[in-house]
Each structure stands twice: as C-alpha cells, then as structure tokens.
Amino acid sequence: MTQALYRKYRPKGWDAVIGQDHVVQTLTNSIKADRVGHAYLFAGPRGTGKTTVARLLAKAVNCLNEDPVQRPCNTCDNCKAVNENRFMDMIEIDAASNNGVDDVRDLREKINFSPSQGKYKVYVVDEVHMLSSGAFNALLKTLEEPPPHAIFVLATTEIHKIPATVLSRCQRHEFRRVPVDEIVTNLKHIVAAENLTADDEALTLIARQAAGGMRDAQSLLDQLASTGTKITLALAQTVLGTATSKTVLDIIDSVLNHQPAHGLETIHRALDSGADPRSLARQIVEYLRGLMLIQMGNIDQVEATREVKAQMDSHAKSFSTSDVLRMMKIFNNAATDLRGGWQPSLSIELALAEVLDAPTESPASAPTAPRQTKPQPTTLYQKESKLEVKSASSPKGEVSAKDEVPVPDKPIINSGEIIKSWKHLAASLPKSQANLSALLNSVKMIDVQGTTLVLGLASDVLVSKIDKPDQIEAIQKLIKDNFNVEVSIRCIVTNAKGKVPPNVPQDGMVATAIQHGGEIVDM
C-alpha cells in the first residue's frame, strides 16, 4: 500500500517542523536543561503539527544519545522504534472514541507500570476536548501528580472546551496556522523528492486552499499527484472545485458596474463548471481582502500574479473602503451559510443581491457608472394623533400627507396578521421548498391592497427569484391554508428599512411611508 505523503514526510527532527518555531524553541530548551514538564496541552487548528511535535517530544525524552542537544538523534534503538511505530512507551489515545470515565480509569490503572523500553511513558491524548466531564474529573488528579515516569501530551483543536481545572495543570502551547509561503516551500520540496511536475501557481492555490494546515496541503498535493499528469493551475482548480481568478474578477466587475444579470450568469457558469459555491465565496472574500490591503497601503502583503495585482489596484481605486468592508462581510457570511439546502447556490446569490442592493459609492477620483440614487429616508413622528413626516429631500423638511400617500383599496385581510405569522409560514415549508423559505425570510415589506398581497424585496434579483408561477402558487396556498382568504401576489422592489409593525395601521400613511423608505423613530 502506498504511504500517504503527509505520513511519509512527517518531520523526524525539530528542525523539520514548519511554522511552529515558538513551540519548538521552548521544548528543545527544556530538553537541553532536563526540565521536561509532566503535562502539556497543544492547541491549534488541524494539521499544524500538534501530534507530530508530541511524537518528537516522546522520542527526545527517550533518546539514548548522551548529548541532550542531539535529541532526538533518529539513530538509537528508541528513536528508530518511535519512527517505525513500535515503541511500546508512547501510547496514542483517540479521545473521540475513548471518552468515558471507564477509559480514563483504565488508563490510570496502567500508568503506574514502569516503562518497558524507554525512560518515560508518554501518553498522547488526541482531540482531548471530546472527553466527557466525568472523564475530565477522573483525569485531574493523575494530571496534577502523575508517576515520575509518565508524561501527558493533550492535543485539541477546540481549547475553549477544555475545563479550566485541566488548563491549570498543563504547560500550554498554541500552534499557529502555517503561512502560505512556508507551505509552498514544503510542497516544492515534496514535488522534487517525488519526481512530480507542478506549476508554482498550482502549489500556491493548494496552499491557500489548505487554510494554514500543512497536513491538508500535503493531502491535496497527494490527491492531485494521483492523476498522473502535470499539476497545473487548471487541473488544481478542476479537482479542488475552485473558480478561476477571471470568475472572481467578473463578479467584482458586475458589482462595480451594477450588472446583477451578468453577476448571476458568471456565478452559475462557475458552478456549472464544478466550482463549490462556498469555495467561490471564500475566493471573493480573499480578493476583497486584497483590495482592503491595497487601500491601506499594504500591497506587498497581497499574494497574486502581476496581472491580477494590476486589476486589484484598479478595483481598489474604484471602490470606497466602506464598500469593500461591507462586501467582505456579506460574502464571508455566504461562505459559512448553510441556508441553501437543496439549492447550494442560494447563499452566494443572496449575497450578490444584498451587495447590489445598496449602490456602490466610488471614490471621487474614480470614474463612476450612472446609477440610480436611493431616495433619502423619511422620518416619521406620531404625537397626539397628529402625524408629522419629515424628509431630508424636502426643502423645508416637511411634506403633506395628501401629496405623498395614495388612498389604498380596502384590504381583504389585515396585513398585521400576516406579518405576525410570516416567520412561522416560512418555517412551515417542507425541506423541498427550502429555497422559497429563504426567499420569504428576505421579504422586507408586507402589505395587503384590496385582494393583492404585496411583497417588497431589496432588489430586482430577489424579485426575479420569487416571482415565478410555482413560487407564487405556493405562497397563495400558504395564505389560503392559514387565513382562509384567496389573494393575488405582487412582488416589488422596495427600499423599506423594515416591516410595518403589527400595531401600526397597515393601510395608513405611516405604513405607506415605510414602504417608500421611511423609518419610525418615535411613537
């Protein structure tokens, strides 16, 4: 059986550990001074070297070399036994599957036996946060006062789940994500050693996709190497399900030029080619992060080709910093959002719609495409049954109700009842209609005009998504089943800042002003 690359190239000495110099320095100094602790806690993201360093520590404390500086030597019998996974005094325990009180009691019974091969018995407990509270309590006394021949190394990716009583009994070491350039250097070394052929851009993509995990990067390289062909950027993008740089650039261009149709077309073209929607959202966030760095004067920290950097510099000048930050937050939410259900593309589609909802304000020095200006928000005051409507767009700050508010038809049902039940209606839809449920939750304004239910959404994109015969029919059935009235549905684009409160007359001037962008500030 072929050995996986991450196992084959696992560091066998301290100098081969990548990206964790702060941990290595502390541990090697303690070995040289013969001041090794009895319990360690290694915390950090997956694939950053926690178990590897634990094995090195076990090897070093049992190394037979007389010079502490040379430990582990990898030539003595004990070092060879650890490297070959036959060293009896290094016990690796998976806390995910051995997390009960009985498992810890069994460990406590065996720990008192003297080492069979080396000087110390080293217990490496992986994913220690998976232990039950009872198991942690059973382990406390042993952690505090273990036998002189025992050393504990606890490893976890979720340190916040470790009880404070355990933390206080261990030397704590935080493992960091490995920088992209160091991962790329390691991958190049493996490519040369394995006689593979790989483009630098492909290795950089692998390193970024690994998100700071060396093991993940080596596993991805192993996956691409198994294709038996040259590892190119195109191959990496196809196998890893990532979009091309051009896709990201086209999406950003569609936002800059306010072209929702082009943006959606670009997204679906990428997804049809095999790109993962959340991965695409992450790439957009990474690109926007580059724009932010450029705007802050840190272009040297941006990792991209010369051509992409030139485009990024242009985009950085075309967007304001606040626009870039807003887009980053929205697409970052899409990268972690699971609302899509059976429609995985929904989250990134909604993100694009939300980004396009507010017109992009470019810096004054940059050319801007003509866009529609959003109306100024209207401020409403209701005092002693007298309603005052103030608007920033009015010269005197006041407008009369008769000029702005049309008289609506008498509604077939009070829209306040529908507003109160709207979230329940959206949640009542079956999983097969998860797409419609998410769209209903995106509705910003609800009104009933005669026999027509008016739904206001933030953009044309969202309206086009919901205004389809099957969706409309499903909404009408919801209303019929829950309120026993038959309504027609009309979907509109609105800049309302919120739904009309149930206690406000749904057919009055306040409701109408809210539907046109107003906001209640005082009752």
GUSE-349325 format. One line per field, with one value per residue (C-alpha): x, y, z. Coordinates in steps of 0.1 Angstrom, whole numbers, plus 5000, padded with zeros to 4 digits. Layout:
! residues N
xx = c(X, ...);
yy = c(Y, ...);
zz = c(Z, ...);
***
This chain:
! residues 523
xx = c(5000, 5013, 5021, 5003, 5026, 5017, 5029, 5059, 5072, 5062, 5091, 5116, 5136, 5130, 5145, 5119, 5089, 5074, 5058, 5059, 5093, 5080, 5069, 5100, 5123, 5106, 5106, 5142, 5154, 5135, 5151, 5186, 5181, 5165, 5134, 5107, 5072, 5048, 5018, 5015, 4985, 4989, 4962, 4957, 4940, 4940, 4971, 4995, 5018, 5004, 5007, 5040, 5055, 5041, 5059, 5091, 5089, 5083, 5112, 5135, 5129, 5136, 5165, 5197, 5221, 5243, 5242, 5208, 5213, 5213, 5180, 5162, 5191, 5170, 5198, 5194, 5171, 5144, 5143, 5140, 5112, 5092, 5098, 5086, 5055, 5067, 5078, 5058, 5061, 5044, 5007, 4984, 4948, 4919, 4896, 4869, 4863, 4877, 4859, 4843, 4851, 4859, 4885, 4903, 4901, 4917, 4945, 4951, 4955, 4981, 5000, 5017, 5035, 5072, 5082, 5091, 5116, 5125, 5128, 5094, 5059, 5044, 5006, 4994, 4957, 4943, 4911, 4911, 4881, 4859, 4863, 4831, 4830, 4832, 4863, 4880, 4873, 4888, 4919, 4925, 4945, 4966, 4974, 4984, 5006, 5015, 5041, 5077, 5080, 5048, 5043, 5010, 5005, 4970, 4961, 4930, 4916, 4889, 4907, 4876, 4860, 4888, 4879, 4899, 4909, 4927, 4943, 4959, 4976, 4993, 5020, 5000, 5014, 4994, 5001, 4996, 4984, 5013, 5020, 5013, 5049, 5062, 5036, 5046, 5082, 5074, 5053, 5081, 5104, 5080, 5074, 5111, 5116, 5087, 5097, 5065, 5059, 5038, 5033, 5040, 5006, 4990, 5011, 5000, 4964, 4968, 4985, 4957, 4930, 4947, 4939, 4971, 4971, 5003, 4987, 4957, 4981, 5001, 4969, 4957, 4990, 4987, 4953, 4964, 4996, 4974, 4960, 4994, 4996, 5014, 4998, 4987, 4966, 4937, 4939, 4941, 4910, 4891, 4900, 4896, 4864, 4877, 4868, 4893, 4906, 4887, 4854, 4861, 4872, 4840, 4818, 4835, 4831, 4794, 4791, 4811, 4790, 4758, 4750, 4731, 4723, 4760, 4770, 4745, 4754, 4791, 4783, 4763, 4788, 4814, 4791, 4782, 4819, 4822, 4831, 4818, 4797, 4812, 4847, 4838, 4825, 4858, 4878, 4857, 4864, 4901, 4901, 4883, 4908, 4935, 4916, 4915, 4952, 4959, 4937, 4956, 4989, 5000, 5001, 5033, 5011, 4989, 4997, 4987, 5002, 5013, 4983, 4958, 4975, 4971, 4934, 4932, 4948, 4922, 4893, 4908, 4906, 4871, 4855, 4854, 4869, 4835, 4821, 4849, 4844, 4806, 4811, 4836, 4812, 4783, 4803, 4820, 4786, 4778, 4810, 4797, 4759, 4741, 4707, 4709, 4696, 4690, 4699, 4736, 4739, 4713, 4736, 4760, 4731, 4716, 4750, 4753, 4718, 4725, 4757, 4739, 4710, 4730, 4745, 4783, 4798, 4831, 4859, 4855, 4886, 4874, 4850, 4816, 4789, 4755, 4734, 4700, 4702, 4683, 4657, 4665, 4649, 4618, 4615, 4581, 4567, 4534, 4524, 4489, 4473, 4490, 4515, 4545, 4565, 4600, 4622, 4658, 4649, 4622, 4634, 4615, 4618, 4581, 4557, 4519, 4502, 4479, 4509, 4527, 4502, 4477, 4444, 4447, 4419, 4402, 4423, 4407, 4427, 4447, 4483, 4493, 4481, 4502, 4533, 4529, 4528, 4553, 4583, 4561, 4548, 4583, 4594, 4564, 4575, 4589, 4626, 4619, 4610, 4640, 4647, 4613, 4616, 4649, 4633, 4603, 4627, 4643, 4610, 4614, 4578, 4544, 4512, 4476, 4459, 4424, 4428, 4465, 4493, 4523, 4557, 4587, 4622, 4655, 4665, 4654, 4674, 4654, 4621, 4631, 4638, 4605, 4582, 4578, 4545, 4553, 4566, 4536, 4512, 4529, 4526, 4489, 4483, 4501, 4478, 4447, 4455, 4463, 4439, 4412, 4414, 4424, 4449, 4469, 4506, 4526, 4564, 4581, 4615, 4614, 4639, 4619, 4641, 4618, 4584, 4554, 4549, 4517, 4504, 4506, 4476, 4486, 4466, 4476, 4501, 4528, 4527, 4529, 4558, 4577, 4571, 4588, 4619, 4607, 4617, 4598, 4619, 4593, 4558);
yy = c(5000, 5034, 5056, 5090, 5120, 5136, 5104, 5099, 5134, 5138, 5157, 5134, 5162, 5195, 5214, 5199, 5213, 5242, 5273, 5265, 5279, 5294, 5259, 5241, 5266, 5262, 5224, 5220, 5243, 5222, 5190, 5205, 5217, 5184, 5204, 5185, 5190, 5163, 5176, 5196, 5210, 5215, 5237, 5249, 5243, 5209, 5198, 5223, 5198, 5190, 5152, 5155, 5176, 5153, 5123, 5143, 5151, 5114, 5105, 5132, 5123, 5086, 5092, 5073, 5099, 5113, 5148, 5164, 5189, 5160, 5145, 5130, 5115, 5091, 5066, 5049, 5020, 5040, 5067, 5041, 5023, 5056, 5062, 5027, 5029, 5000, 5020, 5005, 5035, 5060, 5055, 5074, 5077, 5090, 5108, 5109, 5072, 5067, 5095, 5078, 5075, 5038, 5046, 5071, 5047, 5020, 5045, 5053, 5017, 5011, 5043, 5030, 5003, 5011, 5018, 4987, 5002, 5038, 5062, 5077, 5066, 5093, 5095, 5115, 5122, 5135, 5156, 5157, 5182, 5152, 5137, 5138, 5159, 5128, 5116, 5150, 5148, 5113, 5126, 5156, 5140, 5120, 5151, 5170, 5143, 5116, 5090, 5103, 5081, 5095, 5125, 5136, 5155, 5166, 5178, 5198, 5219, 5235, 5248, 5266, 5233, 5223, 5228, 5255, 5229, 5209, 5240, 5250, 5216, 5218, 5237, 5253, 5258, 5275, 5262, 5287, 5283, 5278, 5308, 5302, 5308, 5282, 5256, 5263, 5258, 5224, 5214, 5222, 5200, 5171, 5176, 5174, 5144, 5125, 5135, 5153, 5183, 5212, 5248, 5273, 5288, 5254, 5249, 5284, 5275, 5243, 5262, 5288, 5261, 5243, 5274, 5271, 5234, 5216, 5182, 5194, 5209, 5176, 5156, 5179, 5175, 5138, 5139, 5159, 5137, 5106, 5120, 5111, 5143, 5176, 5196, 5227, 5256, 5245, 5209, 5221, 5243, 5214, 5188, 5211, 5227, 5263, 5290, 5308, 5343, 5356, 5344, 5365, 5395, 5393, 5391, 5422, 5440, 5432, 5448, 5478, 5483, 5474, 5445, 5418, 5397, 5395, 5387, 5358, 5345, 5344, 5326, 5299, 5295, 5288, 5264, 5246, 5240, 5223, 5252, 5249, 5279, 5283, 5280, 5306, 5329, 5324, 5334, 5365, 5374, 5367, 5390, 5418, 5414, 5421, 5453, 5463, 5457, 5478, 5506, 5505, 5508, 5471, 5459, 5439, 5416, 5407, 5373, 5374, 5374, 5407, 5408, 5402, 5428, 5454, 5446, 5447, 5481, 5494, 5480, 5493, 5528, 5523, 5512, 5531, 5513, 5511, 5493, 5468, 5461, 5457, 5433, 5413, 5408, 5398, 5372, 5359, 5351, 5333, 5312, 5298, 5299, 5266, 5280, 5268, 5233, 5215, 5247, 5252, 5284, 5303, 5317, 5333, 5345, 5362, 5377, 5392, 5406, 5421, 5437, 5452, 5464, 5495, 5515, 5514, 5547, 5550, 5574, 5609, 5605, 5573, 5572, 5560, 5544, 5561, 5545, 5552, 5572, 5558, 5582, 5599, 5581, 5596, 5603, 5597, 5613, 5605, 5628, 5633, 5616, 5642, 5627, 5647, 5634, 5648, 5640, 5650, 5656, 5682, 5719, 5728, 5694, 5688, 5672, 5669, 5636, 5643, 5649, 5616, 5590, 5574, 5561, 5523, 5498, 5482, 5451, 5417, 5409, 5429, 5427, 5428, 5393, 5381, 5400, 5383, 5348, 5354, 5337, 5308, 5305, 5304, 5278, 5256, 5249, 5214, 5209, 5205, 5242, 5255, 5279, 5295, 5296, 5315, 5340, 5346, 5354, 5380, 5399, 5434, 5448, 5432, 5449, 5440, 5462, 5450, 5413, 5417, 5407, 5430, 5416, 5441, 5428, 5445, 5441, 5430, 5399, 5387, 5397, 5376, 5347, 5347, 5359, 5326, 5307, 5278, 5300, 5324, 5294, 5281, 5314, 5317, 5282, 5293, 5323, 5302, 5274, 5298, 5327, 5312, 5340, 5340, 5367, 5375, 5382, 5412, 5414, 5447, 5463, 5483, 5503, 5499, 5497, 5472, 5456, 5477, 5469, 5450, 5477, 5504, 5507, 5487, 5508, 5542, 5569, 5555, 5521, 5537, 5560, 5530, 5512, 5541, 5541, 5557, 5547, 5550, 5569, 5578, 5568);
zz = c(5000, 4991, 5021, 5022, 5016, 5050, 5068, 5045, 5050, 5087, 5104, 5122, 5139, 5155, 5125, 5101, 5120, 5099, 5112, 5150, 5160, 5192, 5204, 5192, 5209, 5243, 5241, 5229, 5257, 5283, 5270, 5270, 5306, 5316, 5328, 5309, 5323, 5333, 5313, 5281, 5262, 5225, 5210, 5175, 5141, 5125, 5105, 5121, 5138, 5173, 5171, 5152, 5179, 5206, 5189, 5187, 5224, 5232, 5210, 5225, 5262, 5255, 5231, 5241, 5228, 5256, 5242, 5250, 5221, 5196, 5209, 5191, 5171, 5149, 5151, 5185, 5191, 5208, 5181, 5154, 5173, 5175, 5138, 5130, 5153, 5175, 5206, 5235, 5258, 5235, 5238, 5215, 5226, 5205, 5229, 5203, 5207, 5242, 5260, 5290, 5327, 5323, 5296, 5319, 5349, 5327, 5318, 5355, 5363, 5336, 5341, 5373, 5354, 5346, 5310, 5291, 5266, 5274, 5304, 5301, 5292, 5271, 5267, 5237, 5240, 5207, 5205, 5243, 5242, 5233, 5268, 5289, 5321, 5342, 5323, 5328, 5365, 5367, 5349, 5371, 5399, 5375, 5355, 5387, 5402, 5376, 5383, 5377, 5346, 5329, 5306, 5293, 5260, 5254, 5219, 5209, 5181, 5205, 5235, 5247, 5255, 5280, 5317, 5335, 5361, 5333, 5317, 5351, 5353, 5319, 5301, 5273, 5238, 5210, 5174, 5146, 5111, 5087, 5064, 5027, 5016, 5040, 5028, 4992, 5000, 5017, 4987, 4963, 4983, 4981, 4944, 4938, 4960, 4943, 4908, 4902, 4879, 4892, 4884, 4911, 4907, 4914, 4945, 4957, 4952, 4972, 5000, 5001, 5000, 5030, 5051, 5071, 5076, 5064, 5065, 5044, 5019, 5016, 5013, 4985, 4967, 4971, 4956, 4925, 4921, 4918, 4885, 4869, 4849, 4854, 4882, 4865, 4879, 4857, 4870, 4906, 4901, 4885, 4911, 4941, 4928, 4929, 4904, 4883, 4890, 4860, 4876, 4907, 4886, 4865, 4897, 4912, 4878, 4878, 4913, 4902, 4871, 4889, 4865, 4885, 4855, 4845, 4880, 4884, 4849, 4860, 4892, 4875, 4848, 4875, 4894, 4863, 4857, 4891, 4914, 4950, 4960, 4994, 4980, 4954, 4982, 5001, 4970, 4966, 5002, 4997, 4967, 4986, 5014, 4989, 4979, 5015, 5020, 4989, 5001, 5035, 5017, 5022, 4986, 4994, 5015, 4986, 4971, 4934, 4899, 4884, 4861, 4889, 4911, 4884, 4882, 4920, 4921, 4897, 4917, 4949, 4934, 4922, 4955, 4987, 5018, 5034, 5003, 5004, 5041, 5035, 5006, 5026, 5055, 5032, 5011, 5042, 5056, 5024, 5027, 5060, 5054, 5051, 5042, 5006, 5015, 4982, 4963, 4973, 4951, 4970, 4997, 4972, 4950, 4980, 4989, 4954, 4956, 4990, 4978, 4948, 4970, 4981, 4952, 4953, 4961, 4943, 4954, 4939, 4918, 4901, 4871, 4881, 4860, 4861, 4889, 4904, 4936, 4966, 4980, 5013, 5043, 5056, 5094, 5110, 5141, 5156, 5185, 5200, 5169, 5147, 5122, 5110, 5081, 5077, 5048, 5040, 5004, 5013, 5012, 5043, 5059, 5057, 5033, 5035, 5037, 5008, 4985, 4993, 5004, 4980, 4993, 4992, 4985, 5015, 5023, 5023, 5054, 5079, 5068, 5105, 5110, 5081, 5094, 5128, 5112, 5084, 5100, 5110, 5075, 5061, 5086, 5079, 5043, 5037, 5030, 4993, 4993, 5013, 4985, 4988, 5026, 5024, 4999, 5022, 5050, 5027, 5023, 5037, 5033, 5035, 5026, 5015, 4990, 4983, 4973, 4965, 4988, 4981, 4989, 4989, 4984, 4983, 4946, 4912, 4916, 4946, 4929, 4898, 4921, 4939, 4911, 4894, 4889, 4912, 4939, 4937, 4938, 4969, 4987, 4978, 4992, 5024, 5028, 5019, 5043, 5072, 5068, 5045, 5020, 4984, 4973, 4942, 4947, 4936, 4942, 4941, 4948, 4979, 5000, 5031, 5062, 5079, 5081, 5092, 5129, 5137, 5160, 5132, 5109, 5078, 5054, 5069, 5059, 5083, 5066, 5031, 5041, 5055, 5022, 5004, 5026, 5058, 5093, 5125, 5151, 5177, 5187);
***
